[in-house]
Structures are given as structure tokens and as C-alpha cells.
């Protein structure tokens, strides 16, 4: 069953995102008397992307191992890349990195993300043995270019993010630049990719959970929370707001749009947005909903854990999964035991799932 609940917020036309609407929610403005209607799915979701970690832990069907044919395809593609682009991979287009064999694999990867489990792990890229770190970065970038548009991940406009401990701790900072536990969350575009150059000395395990499964828990256990999950909440930019922004923007945790249930789970940002004086305080019911929801992926058997190894490429669909990383410890004396991953944000405005305007605005990445 689907119910429609009027909600104060940016007006939208189903299936379209007008420029004025994008500016409205990005700048944290609710709109001049505008009214939107949020559709709320009140029945459990049934799809391939609804799964438990226990179901998948021994299966291995989410792992794709690189073959010799794959690696040979990468070597031929590297020969097409001008040397000056090896250190500035952002200049490389999909056509500059032809993959006549591996493109079939890419089609399968994208299908798994869009219509399957919602995540995949590619294992066994021989970094440091067969490919240098720079060459592996080109391969990773080239694969991403064939999957979709690569968009900025932060206010600086980074198209490749370096995920390592930079010591940037603080309640209003993005936590990926620390060694702390991240908490279950989503990134802000269709797919996020991680390539492991080096694991940590200890910790840093990756976990993925089905956001559809979490929604089903709410439907069955606390249906009174469904309107809260579909509500547009002020969401903290975490010190990366565009010029003129009050420091927050509007976004729901879940959206049922175009026949698809999608999620962008950032309860922590909705909580920290209350630091701004113009943001209303969360109600007791909303705080209770957030605390309950944050506990769901921590239940035994719900999330799937994996330890990323050198040469692993992990891709997840942000709109059907949540993910986290546990705290980790580096070896201060040995750079080879200091965790370093490369991140891509991959947007699919043409071939991706239907999204509500609040989510679709992120398909251009961070405003820079």
C-alpha cells in the first residue's frame, strides 16, 4: 500500500528537477509557501537488493575475480593513455581507455548494482606486482568512466578521493579523513567505488547492509516511523556548504518515487544540523526513530562484512544499501601498513533509477 502525505518543502513536478528547485533545497530554503507530496510505501519491499548478511556470507556470489583476459585488456588500454595523463587521470575519457573484453564485465557489474544485490567486490588486481600504483589508478578511473559520470565528492571538487587517516577529527567534519568508525550511512550519488591500495595494520573492515531490509524492519516493527523516514530533514553540510548556504540542506532518509524505494541515510547529519539556530529541534519521536533505525544494521546477521585487500575494488549502490567502515590502526613506522583507499563517485543520470528531486540533484556531485 502507498499513502500520500502532504509535506512542507520544495515544490516538485514528478519526473523533473527544475533548476529553481535544485537551488531551493541546496540552499536550505523550504520554498515560498510551496507544498510537496511524499508517497510513503507501507508494505515490505521484495527485491533482489533485500538480503541479509547471513544469507550472503558463505555464498561468494558478490565477488568477481579478475582473470588473465581482464588484465591483458587493461594492459592494452594503458598503452592508449598518454604519459601525461597517467598522473592526471581526470583527463582520461572512456574512449581513451578502450576495454573491448572487460566492457562485458562492466555491463554485468552495473546490472548487479542497479538490479541485483546492490554491491559487488572485484578481487585480485595485481597492484605493485604487475601494475604500478599509478597504472592501477588509471585502470580504476577507466572502469569508473565506463560505468557512468564521475562527479565531485567534496567542495574542493575532487574526482578521486584519497581515503586515509589525515587526523581531521571534529563533530562537524566528514569522518572519512580519520581512522574512526564511520557509522552506517550512504554517500550522495548512484554508486560509490573504493579501490584498496593498502589495508590498515588492524581494523578498517567494510560492512554493507540492505536499506530495503532495514525499511522492512520498520514496516513490521514500527510503522508509525514511516512518515518520519519520508520527511525532508535539514541535513548538515559538515563545513562543505556552497556559498550563500545556511549550512544545511533538505533531504529525506527514504523516498518512494517512480515505483522505486531509495534511501540516503544520514541520521547523524540531521542531528548535527540542529547546531544552526534556524533549524527546528527534532521531536522526541524523531530522535527515537533515528536511534531505533541506527540500531537495525547492527543486529546480528543483518550486515555483510569484508576486509578489503590490496587490489580489491568495491562498488556499492548508495540508494539500496548502507555501508560503514570500522575504526582502524595504522603502523606509524611502516607506510605499507597505513590504510589508503581511492574513492570514486559514479553518477548515472540517464540509465540510473528514478529519483526524487532531493536525491537527483546530487547526480552532479558536490557544488564547487
Legacy VTK file of the C-alpha trace (Angstrom):
# vtk DataFile Version 3.0
C-alpha trace
ASCII
DATASET POLYDATA
POINTS 368 float
0.000 0.000 0.000
1.131 3.545 -0.763
-0.081 6.613 1.090
0.432 10.245 0.119
1.280 12.688 2.883
1.447 16.452 2.193
4.683 17.885 3.472
6.017 21.400 3.642
9.045 21.641 1.401
10.349 22.463 -2.089
7.666 22.022 -4.741
8.470 19.491 -7.427
6.978 18.134 -10.612
7.184 14.315 -10.673
9.910 13.128 -13.013
11.500 16.562 -13.407
14.003 18.635 -11.462
13.771 22.315 -12.228
16.878 24.493 -11.646
14.989 26.651 -9.159
14.057 23.558 -7.168
17.666 22.354 -7.033
18.789 25.739 -5.721
15.916 25.786 -3.212
16.847 22.629 -1.318
20.596 23.027 -1.771
20.485 26.410 -0.093
18.354 25.125 2.754
15.254 27.079 1.760
11.932 25.323 2.180
10.206 27.347 -0.525
7.768 30.246 -0.503
4.603 28.531 0.635
5.314 25.548 -1.597
3.825 22.144 -0.821
5.103 18.753 -1.920
3.538 15.327 -1.569
5.656 12.464 -0.279
4.496 8.978 -1.243
5.024 6.521 1.588
5.343 2.814 0.928
3.606 0.973 3.767
4.299 -2.604 2.655
7.553 -4.595 2.863
9.909 -4.402 -0.100
10.584 -7.563 -2.083
13.547 -7.362 -4.476
16.990 -8.831 -5.111
18.516 -5.963 -3.158
16.719 -7.085 0.009
19.040 -9.574 1.707
20.760 -10.381 4.982
24.454 -10.704 5.616
23.913 -14.224 6.897
22.376 -15.227 3.554
25.404 -13.991 1.620
28.315 -14.676 3.957
29.166 -18.098 2.554
27.918 -17.613 -0.988
30.617 -15.510 -2.618
28.298 -14.567 -5.493
29.058 -10.922 -4.794
32.761 -11.445 -5.620
34.160 -11.183 -9.161
37.781 -12.252 -9.593
39.923 -10.639 -12.258
41.008 -13.058 -14.991
44.104 -13.065 -17.181
41.925 -11.830 -20.065
40.812 -8.897 -17.910
44.393 -7.969 -17.017
45.522 -8.227 -20.648
42.660 -5.906 -21.619
43.877 -3.394 -19.021
47.447 -3.565 -20.381
46.248 -2.857 -23.917
44.118 0.047 -22.678
47.050 1.513 -20.727
49.040 1.629 -23.964
46.460 4.103 -25.318
46.878 6.546 -22.430
49.295 9.457 -22.973
52.016 9.539 -20.323
50.970 12.976 -19.106
47.541 11.567 -18.238
48.908 8.780 -16.070
49.450 11.268 -13.241
46.332 13.315 -14.066
43.767 10.638 -14.743
40.866 13.098 -14.679
41.696 13.982 -18.302
41.044 10.397 -19.437
37.700 9.780 -21.158
36.027 6.409 -21.622
37.052 6.363 -25.288
40.675 6.959 -24.245
40.611 3.708 -22.288
39.057 1.073 -24.581
38.054 -2.189 -22.925
36.649 -4.444 -25.681
36.723 -7.511 -23.424
36.126 -6.077 -19.953
33.198 -3.893 -21.050
31.013 -7.006 -20.859
32.100 -7.384 -17.252
31.259 -3.724 -16.651
27.746 -4.251 -18.021
27.356 -7.123 -15.549
28.720 -5.021 -12.672
26.298 -2.176 -13.410
23.398 -4.636 -13.684
24.292 -6.136 -10.297
24.344 -2.666 -8.765
21.123 -1.469 -10.388
19.062 -4.669 -10.361
20.904 -7.195 -8.192
22.270 -7.156 -4.649
23.348 -3.527 -4.931
27.060 -4.153 -4.329
29.953 -6.098 -5.814
33.598 -6.767 -4.960
36.212 -7.128 -7.720
39.175 -9.056 -6.348
42.764 -9.573 -7.416
44.070 -6.555 -9.337
47.834 -7.174 -9.020
48.940 -3.778 -7.744
52.706 -3.493 -7.194
53.263 -6.908 -8.840
52.026 -6.283 -12.376
50.724 -2.727 -12.276
52.220 0.285 -10.549
50.081 2.373 -8.216
49.701 4.999 -10.956
48.703 2.380 -13.528
46.196 0.830 -11.114
44.682 4.276 -10.581
44.279 4.700 -14.342
42.607 1.264 -14.577
40.251 2.123 -11.723
39.409 5.500 -13.255
38.868 3.916 -16.664
36.463 1.338 -15.254
34.557 4.125 -13.480
34.358 6.184 -16.679
32.737 3.257 -18.452
30.204 2.875 -15.606
28.905 6.452 -15.609
29.789 10.095 -14.933
32.486 10.725 -12.315
31.417 13.674 -10.167
32.954 15.821 -7.392
32.989 14.267 -3.924
33.598 17.413 -1.900
33.638 21.196 -2.019
37.198 21.140 -3.424
35.934 19.317 -6.497
37.973 16.126 -6.002
37.050 13.470 -8.559
39.288 10.887 -6.883
39.119 10.834 -3.112
42.031 9.620 -1.002
40.594 7.756 1.979
43.164 7.642 4.762
43.717 8.976 8.241
44.526 12.668 7.968
43.614 13.393 11.564
40.708 15.709 10.725
38.637 14.971 13.795
35.703 17.068 14.819
31.931 16.777 15.275
31.206 18.745 12.103
33.860 17.276 9.799
33.451 14.473 7.258
34.803 11.424 9.093
36.388 9.604 6.140
39.629 11.538 6.744
40.028 9.930 10.181
40.589 6.404 11.465
37.299 6.399 13.359
34.278 4.155 12.924
32.040 5.865 10.376
28.636 4.521 11.347
26.245 3.185 8.711
25.493 5.806 6.074
25.229 6.427 2.344
27.189 8.652 0.004
25.378 11.099 -2.249
25.403 9.633 -5.733
24.329 6.465 -7.573
27.439 4.340 -6.975
30.477 4.762 -4.763
33.662 2.882 -5.597
36.617 2.079 -3.354
39.944 0.660 -4.517
42.268 -0.626 -1.813
45.909 0.315 -2.295
46.925 -0.680 1.234
44.936 -2.067 4.186
45.455 -0.936 7.758
47.596 -2.741 10.289
44.450 -3.580 12.265
40.751 -2.952 11.660
39.126 -0.985 8.861
36.644 -3.740 7.989
33.956 -2.777 5.470
30.292 -3.603 6.126
27.339 -3.346 3.748
23.630 -3.785 4.545
20.445 -3.677 2.502
18.499 -0.449 3.066
15.393 -2.258 1.778
15.778 -4.816 4.565
16.055 -2.011 7.129
12.892 -0.447 5.733
11.084 -3.773 6.085
12.055 -3.899 9.770
10.393 -0.502 10.224
7.254 -1.576 8.320
6.855 -4.626 10.537
8.033 -3.280 13.899
7.371 0.493 13.915
5.101 1.557 11.027
4.440 4.808 12.888
8.009 5.815 11.968
7.417 5.579 8.201
6.300 9.237 7.838
9.449 10.299 9.704
11.699 8.345 7.309
9.994 10.088 4.359
10.177 13.593 5.835
12.525 16.257 4.461
15.001 16.970 7.254
17.554 19.779 7.412
20.861 17.989 6.776
24.275 19.325 7.800
26.745 20.162 5.015
29.520 19.384 7.526
31.539 22.513 6.691
31.361 21.930 2.918
28.371 24.101 2.114
28.263 26.147 -1.112
28.455 29.954 -0.940
25.290 31.515 0.410
24.067 28.336 2.107
22.945 28.481 5.737
24.991 25.319 6.307
22.238 22.758 5.738
20.004 21.384 3.008
16.762 19.378 2.888
16.651 15.642 2.313
14.533 12.621 3.359
16.048 9.378 4.599
13.806 7.342 2.275
11.917 8.211 -0.877
9.360 6.176 -2.821
9.482 7.729 -6.290
8.761 6.373 -9.756
7.900 2.978 -8.311
11.301 2.587 -6.605
12.239 2.843 -2.935
15.553 4.675 -2.498
17.464 5.796 0.576
20.115 8.308 1.581
20.752 7.563 5.234
22.461 10.380 7.116
20.825 10.496 10.518
23.981 11.938 12.068
23.868 14.916 9.737
20.202 15.501 10.513
21.088 15.520 14.209
24.072 17.845 13.851
22.061 20.279 11.696
20.390 21.400 14.929
23.563 23.363 15.668
22.146 26.026 13.332
19.704 28.401 15.046
17.256 28.406 12.117
16.852 24.608 12.134
13.883 23.318 14.170
14.655 20.953 17.031
13.934 17.287 16.355
10.907 15.947 18.202
11.162 13.134 20.731
9.545 10.770 18.214
12.053 11.739 15.529
15.022 11.176 17.847
13.567 7.829 18.916
13.103 6.880 15.255
16.712 7.762 14.439
18.089 5.821 17.395
15.974 2.787 16.511
16.930 2.983 12.847
20.662 3.299 13.601
20.446 0.058 15.611
18.991 -2.012 12.760
22.113 -2.704 10.648
23.976 -3.590 13.857
21.681 -6.542 14.529
23.425 -9.910 14.206
23.344 -11.266 10.681
21.992 -8.108 9.025
25.181 -6.609 7.533
27.839 -8.361 5.479
31.461 -7.739 6.450
34.506 -7.864 4.199
38.151 -6.987 4.716
39.373 -5.127 1.660
42.756 -6.319 0.419
45.319 -4.648 -1.837
43.871 -4.803 -5.362
40.213 -5.044 -4.302
37.628 -2.781 -5.948
34.336 -2.443 -4.104
31.293 -0.816 -5.731
28.007 -0.199 -3.906
24.719 1.373 -4.932
24.021 4.135 -2.447
20.276 4.125 -2.969
19.726 0.459 -1.997
22.490 -0.169 0.562
24.101 1.453 3.587
27.765 0.971 4.389
30.326 1.650 7.066
33.928 1.087 7.998
35.172 0.089 11.422
37.891 2.004 13.246
41.436 1.100 12.277
45.040 1.399 13.409
47.941 2.161 11.071
51.584 1.280 11.550
53.178 4.680 12.078
56.625 3.308 11.162
55.620 1.407 8.005
53.826 3.233 5.153
52.966 -0.162 3.629
50.677 -0.803 6.632
48.914 2.553 6.509
45.396 2.289 5.125
44.918 4.042 1.780
41.886 3.669 -0.480
40.804 5.602 -3.565
37.161 6.619 -3.900
35.022 7.382 -6.954
31.528 8.853 -7.061
29.745 7.487 -10.126
26.563 9.183 -11.313
24.069 7.696 -13.760
21.589 10.442 -14.732
20.467 8.647 -17.879
20.487 4.944 -17.016
20.008 5.133 -13.257
16.957 4.540 -11.082
14.178 7.155 -10.826
14.932 9.590 -8.008
13.030 12.290 -6.166
14.337 15.835 -6.823
16.184 15.961 -3.493
18.242 12.907 -4.428
18.537 13.617 -8.157
20.183 16.991 -7.508
23.237 15.097 -6.227
23.817 13.486 -9.617
26.048 16.440 -10.456
28.095 15.823 -7.291
29.111 18.376 -4.713
28.604 22.013 -5.758
32.062 23.550 -6.258
LINES 1 369
368 0 1 2 3 4 5 6 7 8 9 10 11 12 13 14 15 16 17 18 19 20 21 22 23 24 25 26 27 28 29 30 31 32 33 34 35 36 37 38 39 40 41 42 43 44 45 46 47 48 49 50 51 52 53 54 55 56 57 58 59 60 61 62 63 64 65 66 67 68 69 70 71 72 73 74 75 76 77 78 79 80 81 82 83 84 85 86 87 88 89 90 91 92 93 94 95 96 97 98 99 100 101 102 103 104 105 106 107 108 109 110 111 112 113 114 115 116 117 118 119 120 121 122 123 124 125 126 127 128 129 130 131 132 133 134 135 136 137 138 139 140 141 142 143 144 145 146 147 148 149 150 151 152 153 154 155 156 157 158 159 160 161 162 163 164 165 166 167 168 169 170 171 172 173 174 175 176 177 178 179 180 181 182 183 184 185 186 187 188 189 190 191 192 193 194 195 196 197 198 199 200 201 202 203 204 205 206 207 208 209 210 211 212 213 214 215 216 217 218 219 220 221 222 223 224 225 226 227 228 229 230 231 232 233 234 235 236 237 238 239 240 241 242 243 244 245 246 247 248 249 250 251 252 253 254 255 256 257 258 259 260 261 262 263 264 265 266 267 268 269 270 271 272 273 274 275 276 277 278 279 280 281 282 283 284 285 286 287 288 289 290 291 292 293 294 295 296 297 298 299 300 301 302 303 304 305 306 307 308 309 310 311 312 313 314 315 316 317 318 319 320 321 322 323 324 325 326 327 328 329 330 331 332 333 334 335 336 337 338 339 340 341 342 343 344 345 346 347 348 349 350 351 352 353 354 355 356 357 358 359 360 361 362 363 364 365 366 367
